[in-house]
Amino acid sequence: MNKPANQPKTDAAAITPRSQDYGQWYLDVVKKGSLAEHSPVRGCMVIRPHGYAIWEKMQRELDDRFKATGHENAYFPLFIPLSFLAQEEKHASGFAKECAVITHHRLKAIDGAIVPDPASKLEEPLVVRPTSETIIWAQYKNWIKSYRDLPLLINQWANVVRWEMRTRLFLRTAEFLWQEGHTAHATEAEALEETSKMLEVYADFAENIMAVPVVKGHKTEGERFAGALDTLCIEGMMQDGKALQMGTSHYLGQNFSKGADVKFQNKAGQLEYVYATSWGVSTRLIGALIMTHSDDNGLVLPPRLAPIQVVIVPIYKSDEERARTVAEAKAVAAELKAKGVAVKIDDREGMMPGAKYYEWEGKGVPLRIEIGPKDLEKGSLCIARRFLIEKPGETPDELKRRRKVFLPRAEAIASIVPTLDAMQKELLERARAMRAARTRVIDTIEEYEKFFKGEGGGFAWVHWAGDAAQEEEMAKRFETSIRCIPFPDQIPAEAGGEGKCILTGKPSKSRVLMSKSY
Amino acid sequence: MNKPANQPKTDAAAITPRSQDYGQWYLDVVKKGSLAEHSPVRGCMVIRPHGYAIWEKMQRELDDRFKATGHENAYFPLFIPLSFLAQEEKHASGFAKECAVITHHRLKAIDGAIVPDPASKLEEPLVVRPTSETIIWAQYKNWIKSYRDLPLLINQWANVVRWEMRTRLFLRTAEFLWQEGHTAHATEAEALEETSKMLEVYADFAENIMAVPVVKGHKTEGERFAGALDTLCIEGMMQDGKALQMGTSHYLGQNFSKGADVKFQNKAGQLEYVYATSWGVSTRLIGALIMTHSDDNGLVLPPRLAPIQVVIVPIYKSDEERARTVAEAKAVAAELKAKGVAVKIDDREGMMPGAKYYEWEGKGVPLRIEIGPKDLEKGSLCIARRFLIEKPGETPDELKRRRKVFLPRAEAIASIVPTLDAMQKELLERARAMRAARTRVIDTIEEYEKFFKGEGGGFAWVHWAGDAAQEEEMAKRFETSIRCIPFPDQIPAEAGGEGKCILTGKPSKSRVLMSKSY
């Protein structure tokens, strides 16, 4: 028999239960799923093949949506001259404290040690891009002359670096992968429309592809992107009740076009500064995915982002049984591939079926098909689901019976696509139910304290009319912040209307979303 | 009527003829095609949307081939600690002179100027990856324990930086985009097989997708990748007769596994160092594409890499004609899209059809369909080809008639896919003919001098038995180098057999390929 097929290695150590230590659980899921790990370079992560395959699926879905809304991809330099960053004052001060700075362009052996060659010192240091507004707008100056050149709708897939001292895989790393859209418009109205449109693209992706429900709104002034006039965001709730900012879309007004002196001739023949937006999501989304859906057995993936949707495990005791079950596995795989299902056969030798089940569970594969000699005799297939939402009043035995079903072959194969679709919906429903269970409409600071200190917290809809110092007071007392000032349609009916600020008692027109966060 | 659709801007300045100034012609083609431009950051280019779309097509084709040969994608850090680079001596000295070095992680305003904060100086400087062998093998140490973990077949799509003083768009830039495969094997034989296999993948891609014929062979010792035991390469010929190295595949032996101390337990239970390969192609391929096929009207693209394969231009004088021709353009576009053709309708207003033709020609779109009111009446379509290979004895009039044809609508639509396929083949044939016309089997240094100094040069098949100093002599006298020691099947029949070194007269078993090069 052949050598086992090459497989990414999986760490088989047990996962710390969520109830015991949520932070450790997260790291264990990342490890068991072979998603990522720390590198010897401070703050930089290595994205392992299974983690990168999820990112590729995300990229494809997002890129299709960007192109469908008229955007094109391009690529701009990794390095930004120091003087560029300084063009927009708030932008510079916002990023100055976390920049990787390049000062030399050559190494040299001096006294046996390799060091930066003093003779290669750059006249002007370069910064590794923490975001690309300034370098991109310097180029837009050459591309935009007239209203006919607008709108300019460009996106870039790239790596960026923001020096971080405290890092956490996917959620906060010094280097991360992202996309950044940078658009230029003739009018404020059109730029604002773009800002909203791209937030809707992110929200649609979060809910329908990631199966993570989100609240859409504006960031407060203090939480805005450095240099933006308005920052829109989507906020998801993780299983520990904390919020995670999943994507932002910024209206930049004329701040960057003024910094780079980008004017266009409008239809009336006058010169005007261009209006700008920028918007981005990053590999942080993989962290959101993990913390929304996964369980104490490891990663759970929504089928639409699963690099492998179905794994087929042939079960055998003899070479003869192996030949027959592997042949059937290949036949089933071919039928599923023809339906567009991403399928993998795990016929590695020298490994017990149970160890394989355990590994693929940890990698979040939604469905497993087991094929043994008895299944061949009966003409049936055994299908096991990675997860199942408990029905009200269901006993553990009933749940178990639903989780693993034996179906006649044709029926089994026909059931795969509808089952994957159903699982995608169930994950979103479960995430919605989890969020609903941890969301409160709160009107007094006592209730607020009880919710965040006694009940574990979650999303709180509260009236707010405080200032920046009072926001900080809330952060100190409860570790919470205003996640967003929601769009009106995001506020649940029972939380609508005017009221009084939870802290100051001042009148408030509408509620905000408060929560602990990542 | 509506505002013109957003389009990347095109510079309409005329292109310098190739015969006049090949270097300027190249820059003009890049500019007219809106492919790329220099940025304010020394040596770094901006890849514009049309150039990036070509890179995306290349990536998709290559990535499919990598995955079909069992490779997975992953992502490793942008930064490499100085000490890692130093692990492999030749590797370090090979890249030390062109490294961007990061020495600080924070900026600070001192006396009103923003400078690297002296307090943020790194204990150990970091280098922006010029290639990733060392950082990847540091990680492989955690992943490889036993022969069961091998082979490990990983690829990375990334940006890399090699500081360059003299840059040329796509061909030589400080930052460029590439893919780098890094594989680990249990035996030398398996690693050598991988090295060859990936070179074949590159050669297949070059010939069948890029339509660029290549010569496959080994680099000489002096031209090897820093740290490799053998470097395989593919060499294409550009229209000016110079060679361009288009891809390399390296057998690294145990150099990097020893540097990073990566051992595995073999089947006999003994510890052994792992065998390694690495292989890569970059955005340089876009330069090769331009210099092989383009003409004095601008970019020429093989249909399989054209982001837009067919552009449809409606022609009209009145609003009523516009409505009818645009409607027909949409109907034709829908039929072509259903056949898998990448089609674009150019219905921009305020622009003459001729200006549109000129722009799309410059962008290398293979086919143009013109739809005017007369075509609607006749039920026909006018199809114009971006290029046509002249037939022997054909008059300019005959050529022109073949270039632009009027066909009944159904016949025209049915002809598009076969025409694109034919154009793909014609480009490869034309490139083969061009290469054949500039290739010589040369046996004396006088002939050699005549070829390279009098006849413009090209590929020379010569016997060689010189040493490194003599190679340098050839470089000084003729600006030529050994492009490769070809695989035996790459040598044309008329150049086969043994002979005497063209410079030293010493006996030689087989010929090498000499040429000027980029």
Interface residues (C-beta under 8 A of the other chain):
Chain A: K3 P4 N6 P8 K9 E37 S39 P40 V41 C44 M45 V46 I47 R48 P49 G51 Y52 A53 W55 E56 G70 E72 N73 A74 Y75 F76 P77 L78 F79 I80 P81 L82 F84 L85 A86 A92 A96 K97 E98 C99 A100 V101 I102 T103 H104 H105 R106 L107 K108 A109 I114 V115 P116 S120 P125 L126 V127 V128 I135 A138 Q139 N142 W143 Y147 R148 D149 L150 P151 L152 L153 I154 A158 N159 V161 W163 E175 L177 G350
Chain B: K3 P4 N6 P8 K9 E37 S39 P40 V41 C44 M45 V46 I47 R48 P49 Y52 A53 W55 E56 G70 E72 N73 A74 Y75 F76 P77 L78 F79 I80 P81 L82 F84 L85 A86 A92 A96 K97 E98 C99 A100 V101 I102 T103 H104 H105 R106 L107 K108 A109 I114 V115 P116 S120 P125 L126 V127 V128 I135 A138 Q139 N142 W143 R148 D149 L150 P151 L152 L153 I154 A158 N159 V161 W163 E175 L177 G350
